[in-house]
Amino acid sequence: MVFDFLRRTERVAPEQKASATGRVVAFGLSGRSVWSARDTVSLVRNGFQGNPVGFRAVKLIAEAAAALPLVLQDAERRYEQHPVLDLVRRPNPAQGRADLFEAVYAQLLLSGNAYLEAVPGGGKVPGELHVLRSDRMSLVPGADGWPVAYDYKVGGRVHRFDMTGEGVPVCHIRSFHPQDDHYGFAPMQAAAVALDVHSAASAWSKALLDNAARPSGAIVYKGGDGQAVLSPDQYDRLVTEIEANHQGARNAGRPMLLEGGLDWKPMGFSPSDMEFQKTKEAAAREIAIAFGVPPMLIGIPGDATYANYQEANRAFYRLTVLPLVGKVTAAVSHWLAGFTGEAVELRPDLDQVPALAVERDQQWARVGAADFLTQAEKRALLGLPRLAEEE
């Protein structure tokens, strides 16, 4: 059987990805680190659920992006009423627009992939939209490398979404990955090393607090008869008394009563211990940088890259939130156009973003004062559709 498998793989052209192992070869995760696992489930558990900096960075981006108001327009008009707008406002009975898109953005940040499922409805647009967990999805490539299906696995059950017909049921949005044909690269993967360092520093601080918030010391025994070794019974009794009465935050500051021959020699902090907090703060900054969040917005001390909080917030929206929202809305618009047959596009309404108000005011004033531009050209520069009388 092994040799038959080898003979089958020899007959497949190297440029085609139609073999049964095509998706495994194309998956190409970064492997496993000697520190912690790099699979999606482990990264989410350690970097999001178990790390405050990673949690806050993901929540900050996802909530800010999901809160942006969206408009629907084509080359001719901006719609106030449209079936796509109704679907986006209430995508399913359990979620609203902000809840749905927050889950989409969070999946992209955590795994590099986001999947939307379209439930058939009675009209041109889908009846409902649902976000599928990316750790349960696997892509099935065809002979030409394009996906022909998606498998959604829960426990021992598998549901297959066929992607070969009209109105494909799954929208796959992925981040750029330079070494994978089908799956995206997540910021959480890029920040994995810094997350390990930060979590290890937090565990070290917790252990220090459990040890009465001070480094270990040594109990030196000097027997009166010249004996320098405790008997087994004396040693066991001393260890038991220290564990019961002198370890942990509850016993911090309690004086130690030592019997004759015992002397406590405290050990001071070493230079490496004193630098440990700086290492933790540096790791926190690396995590924030990997996600594109100015460290100032997360409250990381010692960062003065931006002159003030307002400037950092503007850079956060301009460099992180808006590119992410533009990528997702463009993919969703193209996907829904396959159902409606209309060339309409979802866009973020930049005029309603408070962080960009100063920039938008300057742009409106600059474009409005340009006498050499026509009204149609000015509207195009501002991202507005043409007026009916301009046609």
Secondary structure, DSSP 8 states (H G I E B T S, - for coil): -HHHHHHHHHTS-TT---STTHHHHHH------SSS--SHHHHIIIIISS-HHHHHHHHHHHHHHHHS-EEEE-SS-EESS-HHHHHHHSSBTTB-HHHHHHHHHHHHHHHSEEEEEEE--SSSS-SEEEEE-GGGEEEEE-TTSSEEEEEEEETTEEEEEE-SSSS-SEEEEE---TT-SSS---HHHHTHHHHHHHHHHHHHHHHHHHTTTS--EEEEE--TTS--S--HHHHHHHHHHHHHHTSSGGGTT------TTEEEEE----HHHHTHHHHHHHHHHHHHHHHT--HHHHT-TT--SSSSHHHHHHHHIIIIIHHHHHHHHHHHHHHHHHHH----EEEE-GGG-GGGHHHHHHHHHHHHT-TTS-HHHHHHHTT----GGG-
